[in-house]
Amino acid sequence: MAIKIDSKITEFEVVKEGAEEKLTAENHKNRRAEDRNNVVQMHEKLERPSMLQGSTYKITTPLSEHALYVTINDVILNPDTDHELRRPFEVFINSKNMDHYQWILALTRIVSAVFRKGGDITFLVEELRSVFDPHGGYFKKGGKFMPSLVAEIGDVLESHLCMIGLLKNNDLDEHQKKFLEQKRAENEKRLSGDGDASDYPENAELCKKCLTKASIMMDGCMTCLNCGDSKCS
């Protein structure tokens, strides 16, 4: 059906080949820029959702007959988008032992405030792990040394940050694991005659990297049977 145009043509534009694709690409670019501007970042004024996802970790120490339960709740930012991010929002520590109630309550409030402040919070791990008890630390099951109860809370925080992807997990690769398994087997074989093949040799020294009493002399070098750290590497 023909359409008759009675009015005069005041302006016109010649559509060049590829102009439509270019316009579509610009629209996508503008849309992505708009999406970036709408991304919600962690900040202290962010309201607490009615429900948070969390994980609870149990800490047992020789310092008390009662265990500590550390609960870290996370908030999901920008859910169901390309910018979805899980960040810690708050931490609670509960125990039947009331001896440490004051400083534990203060610690949870301060750490939770740092969580909600936003930015890089991974520094908290080293800050907590560097706290030493003046009365001495203790060894966990498996031979890992804990300089204080606060340091073990830092260990729990590190595990949680690795789980949600804010920290990289420094696990050994397959080659390192195979090497350590071989060395452990050699060590157990050497100790089997005495009937005392524990996890690590009794004369093992404390590894400065993983704080485990598992560093022994192998091939002329002090090598940790737990994390693989070697003086010669």
C-alpha positions as CSV (number, residue, x, y, z in Angstrom):
1,M,0.0,0.0,0.0
2,A,1.5,3.3,-1.1
3,I,1.6,6.2,1.4
4,K,1.4,9.8,0.1
5,I,3.5,12.4,1.8
6,D,2.0,15.8,1.7
7,S,4.5,17.7,3.9
8,K,7.9,18.7,2.8
9,I,11.0,16.7,3.8
10,T,13.0,18.9,6.2
11,E,15.9,16.6,6.9
12,F,17.2,13.2,6.0
13,E,20.0,10.8,6.9
14,V,21.6,8.0,4.8
15,V,21.9,4.8,6.8
16,K,25.3,3.4,6.2
17,E,26.0,-0.3,6.1
18,G,26.9,-1.6,9.6
19,A,25.4,1.4,11.4
20,E,22.7,-0.7,13.0
21,E,25.3,-3.1,14.4
22,K,27.3,-0.2,15.7
23,L,24.3,1.3,17.4
24,T,23.5,-2.0,19.1
25,A,27.1,-2.3,20.3
26,E,26.9,1.2,21.8
27,N,23.6,0.3,23.5
28,H,25.2,-2.8,25.1
29,K,28.2,-0.7,26.2
30,N,25.9,1.9,27.8
31,R,23.9,-0.8,29.5
32,R,27.1,-2.4,30.9
33,A,28.2,1.0,32.2
34,E,24.8,1.5,33.8
35,D,25.0,-1.9,35.4
36,R,28.4,-1.0,36.9
37,N,27.0,2.1,38.3
38,N,24.2,0.2,40.0
39,V,26.5,-2.4,41.6
40,V,26.1,-2.4,45.4
41,Q,29.4,-2.4,47.3
42,M,29.9,-3.3,51.0
43,H,29.7,-0.2,53.2
44,E,28.8,0.5,56.8
45,K,25.3,2.0,56.0
46,L,24.2,-1.2,54.3
47,E,21.1,-2.5,56.1
48,R,21.1,-5.9,57.5
49,P,18.9,-8.3,55.6
50,S,16.3,-10.3,57.5
51,M,18.2,-13.5,56.7
52,L,21.9,-14.2,56.3
53,Q,23.8,-17.3,55.3
54,G,26.3,-18.4,57.8
55,S,28.8,-21.1,58.9
56,T,29.6,-22.2,62.5
57,Y,33.1,-23.5,63.4
58,K,33.9,-25.4,66.6
59,I,37.1,-24.7,68.5
60,T,38.4,-27.0,71.2
61,T,41.4,-26.1,73.2
62,P,43.3,-27.5,76.1
63,L,42.8,-24.1,77.8
64,S,39.2,-24.9,78.6
65,E,36.9,-27.9,79.0
66,H,34.2,-26.0,77.0
67,A,34.4,-25.5,73.3
68,L,34.0,-22.2,71.4
69,Y,31.5,-21.9,68.6
70,V,32.4,-19.2,66.0
71,T,29.6,-18.2,63.7
72,I,30.3,-16.0,60.6
73,N,27.3,-14.7,58.7
74,D,27.6,-13.5,55.1
75,V,25.6,-11.1,53.0
76,I,25.0,-11.7,49.3
77,L,25.6,-8.5,47.3
78,N,24.0,-8.1,43.8
79,P,22.3,-11.6,43.8
80,D,21.6,-13.2,40.4
81,T,23.9,-10.8,38.5
82,D,27.4,-11.0,37.1
83,H,28.5,-8.9,40.1
84,E,27.2,-11.3,42.7
85,L,29.6,-11.3,45.7
86,R,29.5,-13.0,49.1
87,R,31.0,-10.9,51.9
88,P,31.2,-11.5,55.7
89,F,28.8,-9.3,57.6
90,E,29.0,-10.3,61.3
91,V,30.6,-12.8,63.7
92,F,29.4,-14.3,66.9
93,I,31.3,-16.4,69.4
94,N,29.5,-18.5,72.0
95,S,30.8,-20.7,74.8
96,K,29.8,-22.0,78.2
97,N,33.1,-20.7,79.5
98,M,32.4,-17.2,80.8
99,D,36.1,-16.4,81.7
100,H,36.7,-14.8,78.3
101,Y,33.3,-13.2,77.9
102,Q,34.4,-9.5,78.0
103,W,37.2,-9.6,75.4
104,I,35.4,-12.1,73.2
105,L,32.3,-9.8,73.0
106,A,34.6,-6.8,72.3
107,L,36.4,-8.8,69.6
108,T,33.3,-9.9,67.8
109,R,31.9,-6.3,67.8
110,I,35.1,-4.8,66.4
111,V,35.6,-7.5,63.7
112,S,31.9,-7.2,62.7
113,A,32.4,-3.5,62.3
114,V,35.4,-4.0,60.1
115,F,33.4,-6.5,58.0
116,R,30.6,-3.9,57.4
117,K,33.1,-1.1,56.7
118,G,33.9,-2.8,53.4
119,G,37.2,-2.8,51.5
120,D,39.9,-5.4,52.0
121,I,39.3,-7.3,55.2
122,T,41.8,-10.1,54.7
123,F,44.4,-8.3,56.9
124,L,42.4,-9.4,59.9
125,V,43.7,-12.9,59.5
126,E,47.3,-12.0,60.1
127,E,46.4,-9.5,62.8
128,L,44.6,-12.1,64.8
129,R,47.2,-14.9,64.1
130,S,50.0,-12.7,65.4
131,V,48.5,-12.4,68.9
132,F,50.6,-14.4,71.4
133,D,49.4,-15.6,74.9
134,P,52.0,-14.5,77.6
135,H,51.2,-17.8,79.4
136,G,52.2,-19.8,76.3
137,G,50.3,-21.4,73.4
138,Y,49.2,-24.9,72.7
139,F,49.4,-27.6,70.1
140,K,46.2,-28.6,68.2
141,K,45.4,-32.1,67.2
142,G,47.8,-33.0,64.3
143,G,50.7,-31.0,65.8
144,K,49.9,-27.4,64.7
145,F,51.0,-24.8,67.2
146,M,48.6,-22.1,68.2
147,P,50.2,-19.1,70.0
148,S,46.9,-18.1,71.5
149,L,43.1,-18.6,71.4
150,V,42.8,-15.3,69.4
151,A,45.2,-16.8,66.8
152,E,43.0,-19.9,66.4
153,I,40.0,-17.5,65.8
154,G,42.2,-16.0,63.1
155,D,42.7,-19.5,61.7
156,V,38.9,-20.0,61.5
157,L,38.5,-16.6,59.8
158,E,41.1,-17.6,57.2
159,S,39.3,-20.9,56.5
160,H,36.0,-19.0,56.0
161,L,37.5,-16.4,53.7
162,C,39.0,-19.2,51.6
163,M,35.6,-20.9,51.5
164,I,33.8,-17.9,50.1
165,G,36.6,-17.0,47.7
166,L,38.1,-13.8,49.3
167,L,41.4,-15.6,50.0
168,K,43.2,-18.1,47.8
169,N,43.6,-21.5,49.3
170,N,47.4,-22.3,49.5
171,D,47.0,-26.0,49.2
172,L,49.9,-28.1,47.9
173,D,49.8,-29.2,44.3
174,E,49.7,-32.9,43.4
175,H,53.5,-33.1,42.9
176,Q,54.2,-31.6,46.4
177,K,51.6,-33.9,48.0
178,K,53.1,-37.0,46.4
179,F,56.5,-36.0,47.6
180,L,55.4,-35.4,51.2
181,E,53.5,-38.7,51.2
182,Q,56.6,-40.5,50.1
183,K,58.7,-38.8,52.8
184,R,56.1,-39.6,55.5
185,A,56.1,-43.2,54.4
186,E,59.9,-43.4,54.6
187,N,59.8,-41.8,58.1
188,E,57.1,-44.2,59.3
189,K,59.1,-47.2,58.0
190,R,62.2,-45.9,59.8
191,L,60.2,-45.6,63.0
192,S,58.2,-48.8,62.7
193,G,61.0,-50.9,64.4
194,D,60.5,-48.8,67.6
195,G,56.7,-49.1,67.5
196,D,56.3,-45.4,67.7
197,A,55.1,-44.2,64.3
198,S,53.2,-41.1,65.3
199,D,52.0,-38.5,62.8
200,Y,55.4,-36.7,62.9
201,P,58.7,-37.7,64.5
202,E,59.3,-36.8,68.2
203,N,62.4,-34.9,67.3
204,A,60.6,-32.7,64.7
205,E,61.0,-29.0,65.0
206,L,58.4,-26.3,64.7
207,C,57.8,-25.1,61.2
208,K,57.8,-21.3,61.0
209,K,55.5,-21.3,58.0
210,C,52.6,-23.5,59.1
211,L,53.4,-23.6,62.9
212,T,53.3,-27.4,62.9
213,K,55.9,-29.5,64.8
214,A,56.8,-31.4,61.6
215,S,60.1,-30.0,60.3
216,I,62.9,-32.6,60.1
217,M,66.2,-32.9,58.4
218,M,65.9,-34.6,55.0
219,D,68.5,-34.7,52.3
220,G,70.6,-32.1,54.2
221,C,67.7,-29.6,54.5
222,M,65.1,-28.9,57.2
223,T,61.8,-29.8,55.5
224,C,58.3,-29.6,56.9
225,L,56.3,-32.8,56.5
226,N,53.1,-30.9,56.8
227,C,53.4,-28.0,54.4
228,G,56.5,-28.8,52.4
229,D,58.5,-25.7,53.4
230,S,62.2,-26.3,52.9
231,K,65.2,-24.2,53.8
232,C,66.8,-25.2,50.5
233,S,63.9,-24.2,48.2
